[in-house]
Amino acid sequence: MGHAPSDPGDPAGQAQPETPASRRGAGTRSQTGAAVRARGLTKRFGEFTAVDAVDFDIAVGEAFGFLGANGAGKTSTMRMIACLSPISGGTLQVLGLDPMHDGPQIRSRIGLVPQDDTLDLELTVRDNLYLYGRYFGLPKKQLRERVDQLLEFARLTDRADARVDPLSGGMRRRLTIARALVSSPSLVILDEPTTGLDPQARHLLWDRLYRLKREGVTLVVTTHYMDEAEQLCDRLVVMDAGRIAAAGSPRELIERWSTREVVELRFEPEGHEVHGERLADLAERVEVLPDRLLLYTDEGDATLDAVRSRGASPLAALVRRSNLEDVFLHLTGRSLVD
């Protein structure tokens, strides 16, 4: 999901930046007390309905996640919030404003982190930030100070004068996030922020995003990493076929849609289905997969003891806590969606 900053000739692009705190005291809360409020929000492409009359609120200063398989409608929803795609039905308020009439003003107050980095590889790290800031009409002195702050925030100060091309994926991602913050936005939209990064780079980005949230910036995130959603999101929705299948905090979703623990059993490949039938009464739910058998239960160790007491001898056994991935797969299925 890409986004170009406001055109310098646009009056919205000439507005002087405000701090996130000052904006929250103004139009962000509006009359709704929410950074984003959607009621019956719908997006159609011809006869196809990508987003089907969904309702949600995103509170000021929270990290809110959209989860869903490819084609679930999450990207279309994000694009409507970002004023990159008009709504087809329902109502939407972003920062207390109407995207249908106040798109330029909204875009001047949000930061976008697209899934693919759109940096200028031939320019230096500093120049990528500086030139982007000029699109917002920031005074040169103020912009230079802001760039220095963002270089420190992204831990790129020592690379400020290096070209972007040879940077690692993690460094480029941090630079992309820093660039989205040039105008001190009240709301930051992040589309798959850590895709393709190694664990160290992911955790560093999580730390940077957590710092943003502590400063009162509202974060809207899509991710395919369930551990990332658990780590970053205060609340989230799971979308499936354009609708919201479930909503709540990660812990609330796990408690509602799964069990406290999961027992994973591995037998000979041809034995999973047979054992699944024999052991079905030991768990609230049993799932037979080609490579393992999953028993959803609140008492994993006791369930595993019961499995062995019946003479079942798995090649491997594991008791783990239930997680958001269990919820996601239960709600959306395990079939691959292209």
C-alpha positions in Angstrom: 0.0 0.0 0.0 1.8 3.2 -1.1 1.2 6.8 -0.4 2.6 10.0 -1.7 2.8 13.1 0.6 0.6 16.0 -0.1 1.6 18.2 -3.0 3.4 21.3 -2.0 0.9 23.3 -3.9 -1.9 21.9 -1.8 -2.9 24.2 1.1 -3.0 21.1 3.4 0.7 20.4 2.5 1.6 23.9 3.7 0.1 23.6 7.1 2.6 23.9 10.0 3.1 20.6 11.9 1.6 20.2 15.3 2.7 17.8 18.0 0.6 14.6 18.4 -0.4 15.8 21.9 -1.7 19.1 20.6 -3.7 17.4 17.9 -5.2 15.0 20.4 -6.5 17.9 22.3 -8.2 19.3 19.2 -9.9 17.4 16.4 -8.6 13.9 17.0 -11.2 13.0 19.7 -13.9 15.0 18.0 -17.3 14.1 19.2 -16.7 10.4 19.1 -13.6 10.0 21.4 -12.0 7.9 18.8 -9.2 8.4 16.3 -11.1 6.3 13.8 -14.8 5.4 13.8 -16.5 3.2 11.2 -20.1 2.2 11.0 -21.4 0.0 8.2 -18.2 0.7 6.3 -18.3 -0.9 2.8 -16.0 -1.1 -0.2 -17.1 -2.5 -3.5 -15.2 -3.0 -6.7 -17.9 -3.5 -9.3 -19.9 -6.5 -8.2 -17.3 -7.6 -5.7 -17.7 -6.5 -2.1 -14.2 -6.3 -0.5 -15.4 -4.8 2.8 -18.9 -5.7 3.9 -20.5 -3.2 6.3 -18.0 -3.4 9.2 -18.1 -1.5 12.4 -15.1 -0.6 14.6 -13.6 2.1 16.7 -9.9 2.8 17.1 -9.2 4.8 20.3 -6.7 7.6 20.5 -3.3 6.4 21.4 -3.9 2.7 21.0 -2.3 0.1 18.7 -5.1 -1.5 16.7 -4.5 -4.5 14.4 -6.3 -5.8 11.3 -5.7 -9.6 10.8 -6.9 -11.6 7.8 -5.8 -13.9 5.0 -5.1 -12.5 1.6 -8.4 -11.0 0.2 -10.0 -10.7 3.6 -10.6 -7.0 3.2 -8.0 -5.6 5.6 -5.9 -3.7 3.0 -9.0 -2.2 1.5 -10.1 -1.0 4.9 -6.7 0.5 5.6 -6.7 2.3 2.3 -10.1 3.9 3.1 -8.7 5.0 6.5 -5.7 6.5 4.8 -8.0 8.4 2.3 -6.4 6.6 -0.6 -9.7 4.9 -1.6 -13.2 6.3 -1.4 -15.8 4.4 0.7 -18.7 2.8 -1.1 -21.1 2.8 1.8 -21.5 3.5 5.5 -19.7 6.2 7.4 -16.1 6.7 8.3 -14.5 9.4 10.5 -10.7 9.7 10.8 -9.3 12.2 13.3 -12.7 13.6 13.7 -12.9 14.4 9.9 -14.8 13.0 7.0 -12.5 11.4 4.3 -15.1 12.2 1.6 -14.6 15.9 2.2 -11.4 16.4 4.2 -9.0 14.0 2.5 -6.1 16.4 2.1 -6.4 17.6 5.7 -6.5 14.0 7.0 -3.5 12.9 4.9 -1.5 15.8 6.2 -2.0 14.4 9.7 -1.2 10.7 9.2 1.9 8.8 8.4 2.0 5.8 6.1 4.4 2.9 6.2 3.7 0.8 3.1 4.5 -2.9 2.9 7.2 -2.3 0.3 9.8 0.3 1.0 9.7 3.2 -1.5 12.9 4.9 -0.6 15.2 6.7 -3.0 18.1 4.3 -3.1 20.5 6.8 -4.7 20.1 9.4 -1.9 21.5 9.4 1.6 19.5 8.4 4.6 19.3 12.0 5.7 18.3 13.3 2.3 15.4 10.7 2.1 14.0 12.2 5.3 14.7 15.8 4.4 13.2 15.8 0.9 10.1 14.0 2.2 9.7 16.6 4.9 9.8 19.4 2.3 6.6 18.0 0.7 4.9 19.1 3.9 6.2 22.6 3.7 8.2 22.4 6.9 10.6 25.3 7.5 14.2 24.3 6.8 15.5 24.8 10.3 12.6 23.0 11.9 13.0 20.2 9.4 16.7 19.8 10.0 16.0 19.4 13.7 13.2 16.9 13.1 15.5 14.8 10.8 18.1 14.6 13.5 15.5 13.5 16.0 14.2 10.8 13.6 17.7 9.6 12.8 18.2 9.1 16.6 14.8 7.5 17.0 15.5 5.0 14.2 19.0 4.4 15.4 20.4 5.5 12.1 22.5 8.5 13.1 25.8 6.8 12.2 24.4 6.0 8.8 22.9 9.5 8.1 25.3 10.3 5.2 25.3 6.8 3.7 23.3 5.9 0.6 20.3 3.8 1.1 21.1 1.2 -1.5 23.6 -0.9 0.6 21.6 -0.7 3.8 20.2 -3.9 5.4 16.5 -4.7 5.2 16.1 -3.8 8.9 17.7 -0.4 8.4 15.6 0.4 5.4 12.5 -0.5 7.3 13.4 1.8 10.2 14.1 4.6 7.7 10.7 4.0 6.1 9.0 4.3 9.5 11.1 7.4 10.4 10.1 9.0 7.1 6.4 8.5 7.9 6.9 10.4 11.1 8.5 13.6 9.6 5.3 15.6 9.9 4.6 14.5 13.6 1.5 12.6 12.6 -1.3 11.8 15.1 -2.0 8.5 13.3 0.4 6.1 11.7 -0.7 3.3 9.4 1.7 0.3 9.1 1.1 -2.4 6.4 3.1 -5.5 7.3 5.8 -3.5 9.1 8.3 -6.3 9.7 7.8 -8.6 6.7 11.1 -10.3 5.7 13.1 -9.1 8.7 15.3 -11.2 11.0 14.2 -11.6 14.6 16.7 -9.0 15.9 15.4 -6.4 13.4 11.8 -7.2 14.2 12.3 -6.8 17.9 14.1 -3.4 17.4 11.1 -2.2 15.3 8.7 -3.4 17.9 10.6 -1.3 20.5 10.4 1.8 18.2 6.7 1.3 17.7 6.1 0.8 21.4 7.9 4.2 22.0 5.6 5.8 19.5 2.5 4.5 21.3 3.8 5.7 24.6 4.0 9.2 23.1 0.3 9.0 22.3 0.5 8.2 18.6 -2.3 6.0 17.3 -1.0 2.9 15.4 -3.0 0.9 12.9 -1.3 -2.3 11.9 -1.8 -5.1 9.5 0.5 -8.2 9.9 0.6 -11.9 9.1 2.8 -12.5 12.2 0.5 -13.6 15.0 3.3 -13.1 17.6 3.7 -9.5 16.3 0.0 -8.9 16.7 0.1 -10.2 20.3 3.2 -8.0 21.0 2.0 -4.8 19.4 -1.8 -4.6 19.5 -4.0 -3.5 22.3 -7.0 -4.6 20.3 -7.5 -6.1 16.9 -10.1 -7.5 14.5 -9.9 -10.7 12.5 -11.4 -10.2 9.1 -12.7 -13.0 6.9 -14.4 -12.5 3.5 -14.8 -8.8 4.0 -16.4 -9.1 7.4 -15.2 -8.9 11.0 -15.2 -12.5 12.4 -14.0 -11.5 15.9 -12.7 -8.4 17.8 -11.0 -7.8 21.1 -7.7 -7.8 22.8 -5.3 -10.7 22.0 -6.0 -12.3 25.4 -9.8 -11.8 25.0 -9.7 -13.5 21.6 -7.7 -16.4 22.9 -10.0 -16.9 25.9 -13.1 -16.7 23.7 -12.1 -18.7 20.7 -9.6 -21.2 22.0 -8.6 -23.1 25.1 -5.9 -22.3 27.6 -3.5 -24.9 26.2 -2.9 -27.1 23.2 -1.4 -30.6 23.1 0.4 -31.4 19.9 0.9 -35.1 19.1 2.9 -36.6 16.3 2.2 -40.2 15.2 3.1 -42.1 12.1 1.4 -40.1 9.3 -1.4 -42.6 8.7 -2.2 -42.7 12.4 -3.3 -39.1 13.0 -6.9 -39.5 11.9 -7.4 -42.8 13.7 -6.0 -41.4 16.9 -8.0 -38.3 16.5 -11.2 -40.3 16.7 -10.0 -42.4 19.6 -8.9 -39.3 21.7 -11.7 -36.9 20.7 -13.4 -37.1 24.1 -10.3 -35.9 25.9 -10.4 -32.4 24.5 -12.8 -29.6 23.8 -11.8 -29.7 20.2 -9.5 -32.0 18.1 -7.9 -31.0 14.8 -6.3 -33.5 12.6 -3.4 -32.2 10.4 -1.2 -34.2 8.0 1.8 -34.0 10.3 0.3 -33.8 13.8 -2.8 -34.0 16.0 -3.9 -31.0 18.0 -6.0 -31.4 21.2 -7.4 -28.1 22.5 -7.8 -28.3 26.3 -7.5 -26.3 29.5 -5.3 -28.8 31.2 -2.6 -29.9 28.8 -0.5 -32.1 31.1 -3.5 -33.9 32.4 -4.7 -34.5 28.8 -1.3 -35.8 27.8 -1.3 -38.2 30.7 -4.8 -39.4 29.6 -3.6 -40.0 26.1 -0.7 -42.2 27.3 -3.0 -44.0 29.8 -5.0 -45.2 26.8 -2.0 -46.8 25.3 -1.3 -44.2 22.6 2.4 -43.7 22.0 3.1 -40.5 20.0 6.5 -40.1 18.4 6.6 -36.6 19.9 4.4 -34.7 22.3 4.3 -31.0 23.2 2.1 -29.0 25.6 2.0 -25.3 24.8 -0.2 -22.3 25.6 -2.9 -21.4 23.1 -2.0 -18.4 21.0 -3.4 -16.0 18.5 -2.5 -18.2 15.6 -4.8 -20.9 16.9 -7.6 -18.3 17.0 -6.8 -17.0 13.6 -6.8 -20.5 12.0 -9.9 -21.5 13.8 -11.8 -18.5 12.5 -10.4 -18.3 9.0 -9.5 -21.9 8.2 -6.2 -23.5 7.1 -6.8 -23.4 3.4 -4.4 -21.3 1.4 -6.0 -18.1 0.0 -4.3 -16.5 -3.0 
